[in-house]
Amino acid sequence: MTPRVRIKWSELSDAKVGVWGLGVEGRANLRKLTALGNTAVLVEDDDSRVTASKDPPVLFGREGFDALLQCEVVVKSPGISRYRPEVAELQAGGVKVVGGLGLWLEEAPLDRVACITGTKGKSTTTAVAGYLLERMNYRCMVGGNIGIPPWDPAAGDSFDYWIVETSSFQATDITVSPAVVAVTTLHPDHIDWHGDTDSYFNDKLSACTQPGPHVTVANAQSSLVVERRELLGERVRWVDPGLTGSSARDERWIDNLMLRGEAGRANALIAQAVLQELGVQDAYDVEALARASVGFQPLRSRQESLGTVEGVEFVDDSLATNVISAIAALDAFDDRRIAVILGGYDRGIDYRPLADRICERTLPTFVVTLPDNGTRIGSEIEAVAEDRVQVVNEGDLACAVRAAFEWSRPGGVVLLSPAAPSFGAFRDYRERSEAFREAMRACEDRDRIERG
């Protein structure tokens, strides 16, 4: 991977800067540079992100890359892998390649910032921590990989705390560590971006070991996190969700959050530890936590119940883009018959752990798979299950939902927990969620017609 460069946003006002990528973060980068008075060169790989009537001139292809070679600094979007040969070529030509989060952290009030990362659970943990702070009457900015990037001028800057969800893509841009880094879980993911599993783990945890005094809050129940203790920094606070001893009164604040399963409890306890390490005294007070946790709404598309049709519950877990997320969803419904819909964009990850978990279930499980990697997932499951689990492959989500619904009647669960991103068939997980809702409505309509 190309070396990290320490630069601040404030140092870019007079530099020749290129913005590479115009997704959510890329547009925040553009707004930040505009606020600094910098007219940046805009380069994009995907022309579908560009609206000709609204955007400044954008360059593509070789013309765009040649323009980046003429810049002093290139601020790239997280989706652009640091392992791409073009990044190495830019740096060989003397261009400094940086990311927005690293630029922001260089001049952020680090003692009041927490970066929350992990393969699964980082979005929920970030949302819980931010919600508790706001209900405790602190001004809190929740952003990063979720919501608005903290350096976006639209976010403002008058906050007591910043809780920043940090992806493995963004972690490779970090050049200093904030007061708190939290690691929720680890499991192989994003192999196409990082190149291999070890690089993914090293990159993901690199936020823990950059310069600056800090503590890493880590999940003691994630074996892959525990095995990589040397990558977590000098000071680690372990959170073990499996430890008992708390009374029902002590943990009613967790019940208020309405998070499903043991994974939800772990996310809540990690969020609490993050606030404690930031020096928030109310985070030690169960009565204050009970008051603050009231009204929390779990994230959409994260084990979200959409209602029932003919006694069948539909659950949207479109945010589950990896194996560990799908396993957590299965665990949350371990006492129900489940028809689970799996598959999407193939990132080359190992689906054997998911196959093993499905085959460990004692209640009936029906698996419906989708392109592009559905047949590969199905083969993994069939190799382990032999004849104990029925697997069918469907060509699109609407057909998959219909098949899952027919099997689940009455009283079962149709669970969309793909264990893969949505790229190709859908623009993002949100569009996939909406297609799932549409398919559920089609089941309602058909059921209504059948009943006359």
Summary of the structure (lengths in Angstrom):
residues: 452
radius of gyration: 22.6
end to end distance: 62.6
largest distance: 71.6
contacts: 1552
relative contact order: 0.09
helix: 42%
strand: 17%
